[in-house]
Every structure is written in structure tokens, then in C-alpha cells.
Amino acid sequence: METMFGFAALVVVTILGLFAALALQALLLRVAFVLMQPATADRRVLRPAIERGAQMAARACARTN
């Protein structure tokens, strides 16, 4: 009976160690992504330059007419 309790305790400790290792791995992965964030491409949406050029062309056309 004592052997079964020892084995059950070993199984429980092993499973807890597995969950702790998975949690630590997920945390370190998130930290790595946060640290890499400045190296990623700029995600801001830029207004297309053609829009500004079209506005300038319309103003120039309106002035000449």
C-alpha cells in the first residue's frame, strides 16, 4: 500500500512539474515575442501618396480653369 502511495505521489509531482515547465515555456515565448516587437515591420497604415497627388492635381486644374 505504501508503494502505491509513493507511486501516486511520483505521478502527481511529475504532472505538476510538466505543467510548471509548460507555463514557464509559454511565458518565455511571450517575452521573446515582446522583445522582438521593435524588429518587426511597421504596422501603421500609411495613406497612399497618390491620394495627396490627386488632390494637388485637382487644385492645380481648378486654378487654371
PyMOL Python script that loads the backbone (N, CA, C, O; Angstrom):
from pymol import cmd

cmd.read_pdbstr("""\
ATOM      1  N   MET A   1       0.815  -1.190   0.000  1.00  0.00           N
ATOM      2  CA  MET A   1       0.000   0.000   0.000  1.00  0.00           C
ATOM      3  C   MET A   1       0.861   1.257   0.000  1.00  0.00           C
ATOM      4  O   MET A   1       0.554   2.243  -0.670  1.00  0.00           O
ATOM      5  N   GLU A   2       1.943   1.196   0.766  1.00  0.00           N
ATOM      6  CA  GLU A   2       2.844   2.342   0.826  1.00  0.00           C
ATOM      7  C   GLU A   2       3.511   2.568  -0.527  1.00  0.00           C
ATOM      8  O   GLU A   2       3.779   3.709  -0.902  1.00  0.00           O
ATOM      9  N   THR A   3       3.778   1.497  -1.258  1.00  0.00           N
ATOM     10  CA  THR A   3       4.375   1.605  -2.586  1.00  0.00           C
ATOM     11  C   THR A   3       3.418   2.293  -3.552  1.00  0.00           C
ATOM     12  O   THR A   3       3.849   3.093  -4.383  1.00  0.00           O
ATOM     13  N   MET A   4       2.134   1.992  -3.455  1.00  0.00           N
ATOM     14  CA  MET A   4       1.152   2.626  -4.328  1.00  0.00           C
ATOM     15  C   MET A   4       1.059   4.122  -4.038  1.00  0.00           C
ATOM     16  O   MET A   4       0.933   4.921  -4.966  1.00  0.00           O
ATOM     17  N   PHE A   5       1.118   4.511  -2.771  1.00  0.00           N
ATOM     18  CA  PHE A   5       1.088   5.928  -2.419  1.00  0.00           C
ATOM     19  C   PHE A   5       2.341   6.642  -2.928  1.00  0.00           C
ATOM     20  O   PHE A   5       2.269   7.772  -3.411  1.00  0.00           O
ATOM     21  N   GLY A   6       3.467   5.982  -2.817  1.00  0.00           N
ATOM     22  CA  GLY A   6       4.706   6.558  -3.340  1.00  0.00           C
ATOM     23  C   GLY A   6       4.653   6.746  -4.838  1.00  0.00           C
ATOM     24  O   GLY A   6       5.085   7.774  -5.359  1.00  0.00           O
ATOM     25  N   PHE A   7       4.120   5.744  -5.538  1.00  0.00           N
ATOM     26  CA  PHE A   7       3.994   5.839  -6.992  1.00  0.00           C
ATOM     27  C   PHE A   7       3.004   6.936  -7.381  1.00  0.00           C
ATOM     28  O   PHE A   7       3.255   7.696  -8.317  1.00  0.00           O
ATOM     29  N   ALA A   8       1.873   7.019  -6.660  1.00  0.00           N
ATOM     30  CA  ALA A   8       0.873   8.063  -6.946  1.00  0.00           C
ATOM     31  C   ALA A   8       1.468   9.446  -6.689  1.00  0.00           C
ATOM     32  O   ALA A   8       1.218  10.380  -7.450  1.00  0.00           O
ATOM     33  N   ALA A   9       2.248   9.579  -5.628  1.00  0.00           N
ATOM     34  CA  ALA A   9       2.893  10.869  -5.342  1.00  0.00           C
ATOM     35  C   ALA A   9       3.881  11.224  -6.446  1.00  0.00           C
ATOM     36  O   ALA A   9       3.972  12.384  -6.847  1.00  0.00           O
ATOM     37  N   LEU A  10       4.616  10.237  -6.936  1.00  0.00           N
ATOM     38  CA  LEU A  10       5.561  10.472  -8.025  1.00  0.00           C
ATOM     39  C   LEU A  10       4.833  10.916  -9.298  1.00  0.00           C
ATOM     40  O   LEU A  10       5.298  11.816  -9.998  1.00  0.00           O
ATOM     41  N   VAL A  11       3.707  10.293  -9.591  1.00  0.00           N
ATOM     42  CA  VAL A  11       2.922  10.672 -10.774  1.00  0.00           C
ATOM     43  C   VAL A  11       2.402  12.095 -10.632  1.00  0.00           C
ATOM     44  O   VAL A  11       2.485  12.879 -11.577  1.00  0.00           O
ATOM     45  N   VAL A  12       1.869  12.437  -9.472  1.00  0.00           N
ATOM     46  CA  VAL A  12       1.331  13.787  -9.251  1.00  0.00           C
ATOM     47  C   VAL A  12       2.434  14.833  -9.357  1.00  0.00           C
ATOM     48  O   VAL A  12       2.242  15.873  -9.987  1.00  0.00           O
ATOM     49  N   VAL A  13       3.572  14.571  -8.755  1.00  0.00           N
ATOM     50  CA  VAL A  13       4.690  15.525  -8.816  1.00  0.00           C
ATOM     51  C   VAL A  13       5.190  15.674 -10.247  1.00  0.00           C
ATOM     52  O   VAL A  13       5.540  16.776 -10.669  1.00  0.00           O
ATOM     53  N   THR A  14       5.227  14.586 -10.986  1.00  0.00           N
ATOM     54  CA  THR A  14       5.666  14.653 -12.380  1.00  0.00           C
ATOM     55  C   THR A  14       4.702  15.480 -13.228  1.00  0.00           C
ATOM     56  O   THR A  14       5.133  16.273 -14.066  1.00  0.00           O
ATOM     57  N   ILE A  15       3.409  15.299 -13.014  1.00  0.00           N
ATOM     58  CA  ILE A  15       2.420  16.069 -13.770  1.00  0.00           C
ATOM     59  C   ILE A  15       2.498  17.547 -13.389  1.00  0.00           C
ATOM     60  O   ILE A  15       2.412  18.409 -14.263  1.00  0.00           O
ATOM     61  N   LEU A  16       2.657  17.851 -12.116  1.00  0.00           N
ATOM     62  CA  LEU A  16       2.813  19.245 -11.701  1.00  0.00           C
ATOM     63  C   LEU A  16       4.074  19.863 -12.299  1.00  0.00           C
ATOM     64  O   LEU A  16       4.066  21.023 -12.710  1.00  0.00           O
ATOM     65  N   GLY A  17       5.148  19.092 -12.347  1.00  0.00           N
ATOM     66  CA  GLY A  17       6.375  19.580 -12.981  1.00  0.00           C
ATOM     67  C   GLY A  17       6.185  19.839 -14.465  1.00  0.00           C
ATOM     68  O   GLY A  17       6.721  20.805 -15.008  1.00  0.00           O
ATOM     69  N   LEU A  18       5.418  18.973 -15.122  1.00  0.00           N
ATOM     70  CA  LEU A  18       5.124  19.173 -16.540  1.00  0.00           C
ATOM     71  C   LEU A  18       4.356  20.461 -16.759  1.00  0.00           C
ATOM     72  O   LEU A  18       4.696  21.237 -17.652  1.00  0.00           O
ATOM     73  N   PHE A  19       3.317  20.708 -15.953  1.00  0.00           N
ATOM     74  CA  PHE A  19       2.531  21.936 -16.097  1.00  0.00           C
ATOM     75  C   PHE A  19       3.364  23.172 -15.779  1.00  0.00           C
ATOM     76  O   PHE A  19       3.206  24.207 -16.425  1.00  0.00           O
ATOM     77  N   ALA A  20       4.237  23.075 -14.805  1.00  0.00           N
ATOM     78  CA  ALA A  20       5.103  24.203 -14.471  1.00  0.00           C
ATOM     79  C   ALA A  20       6.061  24.496 -15.621  1.00  0.00           C
ATOM     80  O   ALA A  20       6.307  25.658 -15.942  1.00  0.00           O
ATOM     81  N   ALA A  21       6.602  23.453 -16.241  1.00  0.00           N
ATOM     82  CA  ALA A  21       7.505  23.642 -17.367  1.00  0.00           C
ATOM     83  C   ALA A  21       6.775  24.237 -18.570  1.00  0.00           C
ATOM     84  O   ALA A  21       7.319  25.102 -19.257  1.00  0.00           O
ATOM     85  N   LEU A  22       5.560  23.785 -18.828  1.00  0.00           N
ATOM     86  CA  LEU A  22       4.781  24.349 -19.934  1.00  0.00           C
ATOM     87  C   LEU A  22       4.433  25.811 -19.695  1.00  0.00           C
ATOM     88  O   LEU A  22       4.481  26.620 -20.622  1.00  0.00           O
ATOM     89  N   ALA A  23       4.083  26.157 -18.458  1.00  0.00           N
ATOM     90  CA  ALA A  23       3.773  27.544 -18.132  1.00  0.00           C
ATOM     91  C   ALA A  23       5.003  28.424 -18.296  1.00  0.00           C
ATOM     92  O   ALA A  23       4.911  29.534 -18.821  1.00  0.00           O
ATOM     93  N   LEU A  24       6.149  27.934 -17.850  1.00  0.00           N
ATOM     94  CA  LEU A  24       7.388  28.695 -17.995  1.00  0.00           C
ATOM     95  C   LEU A  24       7.761  28.861 -19.456  1.00  0.00           C
ATOM     96  O   LEU A  24       8.212  29.932 -19.862  1.00  0.00           O
ATOM     97  N   GLN A  25       7.580  27.828 -20.245  1.00  0.00           N
ATOM     98  CA  GLN A  25       7.882  27.913 -21.670  1.00  0.00           C
ATOM     99  C   GLN A  25       6.969  28.928 -22.363  1.00  0.00           C
ATOM    100  O   GLN A  25       7.436  29.718 -23.184  1.00  0.00           O
ATOM    101  N   ALA A  26       5.680  28.915 -22.041  1.00  0.00           N
ATOM    102  CA  ALA A  26       4.741  29.878 -22.637  1.00  0.00           C
ATOM    103  C   ALA A  26       5.107  31.303 -22.232  1.00  0.00           C
ATOM    104  O   ALA A  26       5.047  32.220 -23.051  1.00  0.00           O
ATOM    105  N   LEU A  27       5.483  31.487 -20.972  1.00  0.00           N
ATOM    106  CA  LEU A  27       5.883  32.815 -20.505  1.00  0.00           C
ATOM    107  C   LEU A  27       7.126  33.302 -21.236  1.00  0.00           C
ATOM    108  O   LEU A  27       7.178  34.449 -21.680  1.00  0.00           O
ATOM    109  N   LEU A  28       8.121  32.439 -21.364  1.00  0.00           N
ATOM    110  CA  LEU A  28       9.345  32.836 -22.051  1.00  0.00           C
ATOM    111  C   LEU A  28       9.106  33.099 -23.540  1.00  0.00           C
ATOM    112  O   LEU A  28       9.754  33.964 -24.130  1.00  0.00           O
ATOM    113  N   LEU A  29       8.184  32.360 -24.143  1.00  0.00           N
ATOM    114  CA  LEU A  29       7.843  32.605 -25.539  1.00  0.00           C
ATOM    115  C   LEU A  29       7.190  33.972 -25.706  1.00  0.00           C
ATOM    116  O   LEU A  29       7.493  34.698 -26.653  1.00  0.00           O
ATOM    117  N   ARG A  30       6.289  34.322 -24.784  1.00  0.00           N
ATOM    118  CA  ARG A  30       5.662  35.653 -24.839  1.00  0.00           C
ATOM    119  C   ARG A  30       6.707  36.754 -24.659  1.00  0.00           C
ATOM    120  O   ARG A  30       6.666  37.772 -25.351  1.00  0.00           O
ATOM    121  N   VAL A  31       7.635  36.551 -23.736  1.00  0.00           N
ATOM    122  CA  VAL A  31       8.692  37.537 -23.506  1.00  0.00           C
ATOM    123  C   VAL A  31       9.550  37.684 -24.756  1.00  0.00           C
ATOM    124  O   VAL A  31       9.939  38.796 -25.114  1.00  0.00           O
ATOM    125  N   ALA A  32       9.846  36.578 -25.418  1.00  0.00           N
ATOM    126  CA  ALA A  32      10.647  36.652 -26.645  1.00  0.00           C
ATOM    127  C   ALA A  32       9.916  37.433 -27.723  1.00  0.00           C
ATOM    128  O   ALA A  32      10.537  38.221 -28.436  1.00  0.00           O
ATOM    129  N   PHE A  33       8.606  37.233 -27.859  1.00  0.00           N
ATOM    130  CA  PHE A  33       7.844  37.988 -28.858  1.00  0.00           C
ATOM    131  C   PHE A  33       7.790  39.467 -28.511  1.00  0.00           C
ATOM    132  O   PHE A  33       7.853  40.314 -29.402  1.00  0.00           O
ATOM    133  N   VAL A  34       7.676  39.785 -27.233  1.00  0.00           N
ATOM    134  CA  VAL A  34       7.653  41.193 -26.831  1.00  0.00           C
ATOM    135  C   VAL A  34       9.005  41.839 -27.113  1.00  0.00           C
ATOM    136  O   VAL A  34       9.059  42.985 -27.560  1.00  0.00           O
ATOM    137  N   LEU A  35      10.080  41.130 -26.863  1.00  0.00           N
ATOM    138  CA  LEU A  35      11.407  41.684 -27.124  1.00  0.00           C
ATOM    139  C   LEU A  35      11.686  41.822 -28.615  1.00  0.00           C
ATOM    140  O   LEU A  35      12.449  42.700 -29.017  1.00  0.00           O
ATOM    141  N   MET A  36      11.086  40.978 -29.436  1.00  0.00           N
ATOM    142  CA  MET A  36      11.295  41.063 -30.885  1.00  0.00           C
ATOM    143  C   MET A  36      10.386  42.104 -31.532  1.00  0.00           C
ATOM    144  O   MET A  36      10.576  42.423 -32.706  1.00  0.00           O
ATOM    145  N   GLN A  37       9.420  42.635 -30.818  1.00  0.00           N
ATOM    146  CA  GLN A  37       8.433  43.529 -31.406  1.00  0.00           C
ATOM    147  C   GLN A  37       9.046  44.724 -32.136  1.00  0.00           C
ATOM    148  O   GLN A  37       8.592  45.026 -33.240  1.00  0.00           O
ATOM    149  N   PRO A  38      10.044  45.423 -31.596  1.00  0.00           N
ATOM    150  CA  PRO A  38      10.593  46.555 -32.337  1.00  0.00           C
ATOM    151  C   PRO A  38      11.237  46.155 -33.662  1.00  0.00           C
ATOM    152  O   PRO A  38      11.363  46.992 -34.556  1.00  0.00           O
ATOM    153  N   ALA A  39      11.643  44.911 -33.803  1.00  0.00           N
ATOM    154  CA  ALA A  39      12.307  44.474 -35.025  1.00  0.00           C
ATOM    155  C   ALA A  39      11.313  44.108 -36.126  1.00  0.00           C
ATOM    156  O   ALA A  39      11.721  43.850 -37.259  1.00  0.00           O
ATOM    157  N   THR A  40      10.035  44.081 -35.818  1.00  0.00           N
ATOM    158  CA  THR A  40       9.054  43.722 -36.834  1.00  0.00           C
ATOM    159  C   THR A  40       8.743  44.921 -37.707  1.00  0.00           C
ATOM    160  O   THR A  40       9.109  46.053 -37.390  1.00  0.00           O
ATOM    161  N   ALA A  41       8.072  44.659 -38.797  1.00  0.00           N
ATOM    162  CA  ALA A  41       7.721  45.729 -39.722  1.00  0.00           C
ATOM    163  C   ALA A  41       6.748  46.700 -39.071  1.00  0.00           C
ATOM    164  O   ALA A  41       5.988  46.333 -38.175  1.00  0.00           O
ATOM    165  N   ASP A  42       6.782  47.920 -39.527  1.00  0.00           N
ATOM    166  CA  ASP A  42       5.870  48.945 -39.028  1.00  0.00           C
ATOM    167  C   ASP A  42       4.460  48.606 -39.466  1.00  0.00           C
ATOM    168  O   ASP A  42       4.214  48.373 -40.649  1.00  0.00           O
ATOM    169  N   ARG A  43       3.531  48.576 -38.521  1.00  0.00           N
ATOM    170  CA  ARG A  43       2.183  48.133 -38.828  1.00  0.00           C
ATOM    171  C   ARG A  43       1.214  49.290 -38.998  1.00  0.00           C
ATOM    172  O   ARG A  43       0.017  49.059 -39.168  1.00  0.00           O
ATOM    173  N   ARG A  44       1.690  50.523 -38.959  1.00  0.00           N
ATOM    174  CA  ARG A  44       0.788  51.651 -39.148  1.00  0.00           C
ATOM    175  C   ARG A  44       0.325  51.699 -40.595  1.00  0.00           C
ATOM    176  O   ARG A  44       1.095  51.420 -41.514  1.00  0.00           O
ATOM    177  N   VAL A  45      -0.918  52.048 -40.784  1.00  0.00           N
ATOM    178  CA  VAL A  45      -1.461  52.150 -42.134  1.00  0.00           C
ATOM    179  C   VAL A  45      -1.105  53.528 -42.667  1.00  0.00           C
ATOM    180  O   VAL A  45      -1.505  54.546 -42.101  1.00  0.00           O
ATOM    181  N   LEU A  46      -0.363  53.553 -43.743  1.00  0.00           N
ATOM    182  CA  LEU A  46       0.038  54.819 -44.337  1.00  0.00           C
ATOM    183  C   LEU A  46      -0.954  55.217 -45.417  1.00  0.00           C
ATOM    184  O   LEU A  46      -1.448  54.379 -46.171  1.00  0.00           O
ATOM    185  N   ARG A  47      -1.234  56.500 -45.475  1.00  0.00           N
ATOM    186  CA  ARG A  47      -2.107  56.973 -46.534  1.00  0.00           C
ATOM    187  C   ARG A  47      -1.340  56.909 -47.842  1.00  0.00           C
ATOM    188  O   ARG A  47      -0.171  57.292 -47.893  1.00  0.00           O
ATOM    189  N   PRO A  48      -1.971  56.440 -48.881  1.00  0.00           N
ATOM    190  CA  PRO A  48      -1.264  56.355 -50.158  1.00  0.00           C
ATOM    191  C   PRO A  48      -0.891  57.735 -50.675  1.00  0.00           C
ATOM    192  O   PRO A  48      -1.665  58.684 -50.553  1.00  0.00           O
ATOM    193  N   ALA A  49       0.283  57.839 -51.245  1.00  0.00           N
ATOM    194  CA  ALA A  49       0.762  59.114 -51.760  1.00  0.00           C
ATOM    195  C   ALA A  49      -0.055  59.574 -52.958  1.00  0.00           C
ATOM    196  O   ALA A  49      -0.114  60.770 -53.245  1.00  0.00           O
ATOM    197  N   ILE A  50      -0.674  58.657 -53.648  1.00  0.00           N
ATOM    198  CA  ILE A  50      -1.447  59.024 -54.829  1.00  0.00           C
ATOM    199  C   ILE A  50      -2.654  59.880 -54.442  1.00  0.00           C
ATOM    200  O   ILE A  50      -3.114  60.702 -55.234  1.00  0.00           O
ATOM    201  N   GLU A  51      -3.160  59.688 -53.239  1.00  0.00           N
ATOM    202  CA  GLU A  51      -4.306  60.481 -52.802  1.00  0.00           C
ATOM    203  C   GLU A  51      -3.906  61.948 -52.679  1.00  0.00           C
ATOM    204  O   GLU A  51      -4.632  62.830 -53.139  1.00  0.00           O
ATOM    205  N   ARG A  52      -2.777  62.210 -52.072  1.00  0.00           N
ATOM    206  CA  ARG A  52      -2.290  63.584 -51.930  1.00  0.00           C
ATOM    207  C   ARG A  52      -1.966  64.165 -53.304  1.00  0.00           C
ATOM    208  O   ARG A  52      -2.232  65.339 -53.562  1.00  0.00           O
ATOM    209  N   GLY A  53      -1.395  63.352 -54.180  1.00  0.00           N
ATOM    210  CA  GLY A  53      -1.074  63.824 -55.523  1.00  0.00           C
ATOM    211  C   GLY A  53      -2.331  64.148 -56.314  1.00  0.00           C
ATOM    212  O   GLY A  53      -2.345  65.109 -57.082  1.00  0.00           O
ATOM    213  N   ALA A  54      -3.381  63.365 -56.138  1.00  0.00           N
ATOM    214  CA  ALA A  54      -4.644  63.629 -56.835  1.00  0.00           C
ATOM    215  C   ALA A  54      -5.263  64.931 -56.338  1.00  0.00           C
ATOM    216  O   ALA A  54      -5.829  65.692 -57.124  1.00  0.00           O
ATOM    217  N   GLN A  55      -5.158  65.186 -55.051  1.00  0.00           N
ATOM    218  CA  GLN A  55      -5.681  66.441 -54.512  1.00  0.00           C
ATOM    219  C   GLN A  55      -4.911  67.633 -55.083  1.00  0.00           C
ATOM    220  O   GLN A  55      -5.511  68.645 -55.446  1.00  0.00           O
ATOM    221  N   MET A  56      -3.605  67.516 -55.161  1.00  0.00           N
ATOM    222  CA  MET A  56      -2.786  68.609 -55.700  1.00  0.00           C
ATOM    223  C   MET A  56      -3.103  68.834 -57.179  1.00  0.00           C
ATOM    224  O   MET A  56      -3.162  69.977 -57.633  1.00  0.00           O
ATOM    225  N   ALA A  57      -3.307  67.755 -57.929  1.00  0.00           N
ATOM    226  CA  ALA A  57      -3.628  67.895 -59.341  1.00  0.00           C
ATOM    227  C   ALA A  57      -4.998  68.539 -59.528  1.00  0.00           C
ATOM    228  O   ALA A  57      -5.175  69.351 -60.436  1.00  0.00           O
ATOM    229  N   ALA A  58      -5.962  68.195 -58.692  1.00  0.00           N
ATOM    230  CA  ALA A  58      -7.299  68.780 -58.787  1.00  0.00           C
ATOM    231  C   ALA A  58      -7.254  70.268 -58.479  1.00  0.00           C
ATOM    232  O   ALA A  58      -7.932  71.059 -59.136  1.00  0.00           O
ATOM    233  N   ARG A  59      -6.463  70.655 -57.486  1.00  0.00           N
ATOM    234  CA  ARG A  59      -6.326  72.087 -57.159  1.00  0.00           C
ATOM    235  C   ARG A  59      -5.648  72.852 -58.294  1.00  0.00           C
ATOM    236  O   ARG A  59      -6.048  73.966 -58.631  1.00  0.00           O
ATOM    237  N   ALA A  60      -4.627  72.243 -58.872  1.00  0.00           N
ATOM    238  CA  ALA A  60      -3.933  72.916 -59.992  1.00  0.00           C
ATOM    239  C   ALA A  60      -4.857  73.053 -61.185  1.00  0.00           C
ATOM    240  O   ALA A  60      -4.833  74.078 -61.867  1.00  0.00           O
ATOM    241  N   CYS A  61      -5.666  72.049 -61.449  1.00  0.00           N
ATOM    242  CA  CYS A  61      -6.611  72.097 -62.563  1.00  0.00           C
ATOM    243  C   CYS A  61      -7.686  73.137 -62.292  1.00  0.00           C
ATOM    244  O   CYS A  61      -8.105  73.841 -63.211  1.00  0.00           O
ATOM    245  N   ALA A  62      -8.142  73.249 -61.040  1.00  0.00           N
ATOM    246  CA  ALA A  62      -9.185  74.208 -60.701  1.00  0.00           C
ATOM    247  C   ALA A  62      -8.668  75.637 -60.822  1.00  0.00           C
ATOM    248  O   ALA A  62      -9.430  76.532 -61.188  1.00  0.00           O
ATOM    249  N   ARG A  63      -7.391  75.872 -60.522  1.00  0.00           N
ATOM    250  CA  ARG A  63      -6.828  77.209 -60.622  1.00  0.00           C
ATOM    251  C   ARG A  63      -6.696  77.671 -62.073  1.00  0.00           C
ATOM    252  O   ARG A  63      -6.868  78.851 -62.376  1.00  0.00           O
ATOM    253  N   THR A  64      -6.388  76.724 -62.967  1.00  0.00           N
ATOM    254  CA  THR A  64      -6.193  77.106 -64.372  1.00  0.00           C
ATOM    255  C   THR A  64      -7.516  77.333 -65.102  1.00  0.00           C
ATOM    256  O   THR A  64      -7.536  78.023 -66.121  1.00  0.00           O
ATOM    257  N   ASN A  65      -8.607  76.777 -64.612  1.00  0.00           N
ATOM    258  CA  ASN A  65      -9.906  76.959 -65.297  1.00  0.00           C
ATOM    259  C   ASN A  65     -10.605  78.175 -64.854  1.00  0.00           C
ATOM    260  O   ASN A  65     -11.701  78.467 -65.332  1.00  0.00           O
TER     261      ASN A  65
END
""", "prot")
cmd.dss("prot")
cmd.show_as("cartoon", "prot")
cmd.util.cbc("prot")
cmd.orient("prot")
